[in-house]
């Protein structure tokens, strides 16, 4: 029930109470009549006027009080409503400020994120540009040996499409293997955390050969653990070719500097160096060493009779005859002119004389075909010497062999003479 209805009800109860009280007083105390007569019917005029006045006053009081209370309630409600509205407005203002702040923060975060994404994109684009600017193959693999980055030069060198490489294990994609390759430098870098390098030959699809110099570099995380490895390969095919050509040239020059161009045997310089070495070795270890000097008999007559071409052919025939009768450890060379030297390591004087005699017989029993239709039978005068004492040297040994050779010449040629130190 509303407050104004309560006030009217109380006013009515008050009127009824007063009316009843007035009737009861007149009936019981003043003996003016019965209660019912005084309450309802037999009401004196002045009492009726008093009651009506009181009732009117109470009614007016009730109405006034009700109106006053209504106004008070309305004012209270208005004040509460205004206060509530002000509070709501304040809350809305605070929320609006909060939302504005949050909105500004969101916009700032969006701007920062956009800027960061743009910087990351530019950075990634820049790195990709750097990656692809390398003319040599370049790639990155992770701890699982999966290829996560490579440049165009790498795909061209492998003759493969990017989709066949990206995310694939290098040993599976490149070599169809089920495990890490033997002597893998990527594995070495993962294990050692140090850069590594090696040279590798790779067969190209067109059948050519490419030489690569492969370098690997570790990539670390913040805990200094190797997370990835960069593999950089440089084409060194031209350098390898140049090195091979250089080796061939050096070998050729060494051959020319140590080989007699006519017979293909060692020349005097090479024989001298070898003899020095063999004498030192024989003296150090106490082994035997022998030396044979051979001279073609009447060689000048061959040149004068048949010409220098025939003389060259005769020297070549003697060289072939000597090679056929030597052992693998024996060292043969052209000492000069028509003279040949044979160095016999670990050979006694008797052994050297037996070999010299075998050579002499073989040479004298075989004709040599000269340019044209002429044929000639050659013979050799041979001197044999042996050493070595601590005082022997190359000059003394060669001098002994030369003395023995002179003895064979003086003794009628086509024979073997020997001298022991």
Number of C-alpha atoms within 10 A of each C-alpha: 5 7 12 17 12 13 20 19 13 15 21 16 12 16 20 13 12 15 22 16 14 17 25 20 15 18 18 12 9 10 11 17 16 15 20 14 13 22 18 11 10 15 18 11 9 9 15 14 12 14 17 15 12 16 19 13 14 19 20 14 16 21 16 13 18 18 14 14 16 16 13 13 14 13 13 13 14 14 12 13 14 14 12 13 14 12 12 14 14 12 12 14 12 12 13 14 12 12 14 12 12 12 13 12 12 13 12 12 12 12 12 12 12 12 12 12 12 12 12 12 12 12 12 12 12 12 12 14 12 11 19 17 12 14 14 18 23 23 20 21 22 19 13 12 19 19 21 15 18 22 21 19 19 23 17 13 16 16 11 13 12 15 8 11 21 16 17 17 22 20 17 16 17 13 12 10 12 10 11 15 14 7 9 13 20 29 18 15 22 21 11 12 19 13 17 18 18 13 14 13 12 13 11 12 10 6 7 8 12 16 19 20 15 20 19 24 21 22 18 13 9 6 6 10 12 20 15 23 25 20 21 20 24 15 18 17 15 11 11 14 12 12 12 12 12 12 12 12 12 12 12 13 12 12 17 14 15 19 21 19 12 12 18 16 23 24 23 19 16 20 22 17 12 14 23 14 12 21 24 16 17 18 18 11 8 14 16 20 24 26 29 29 28 29 26 20 19 13 18 13 11 19 15 11 11 14 14 13 13 22 21 18 17 26 23 17 19 23 20 15 17 21 16 10 16 17 10 7 10 15 19 20 27 26 22 12 10 18 17 24 24 23 21 25 20 16 18 18 22 14 12 24 23 12 17 29 17 14 23 23 14 15 23 15 11 14 13 20 15 19 15 8 6 10 13 12 12 22 23 28 26 33 30 29 29 25 25 21 13 12 8 14 17 16 10 14 24 21 14 24 27 23 19 24 28 18 20 22 20 10 13 10 19 21 19 25 22 24 19 15 13
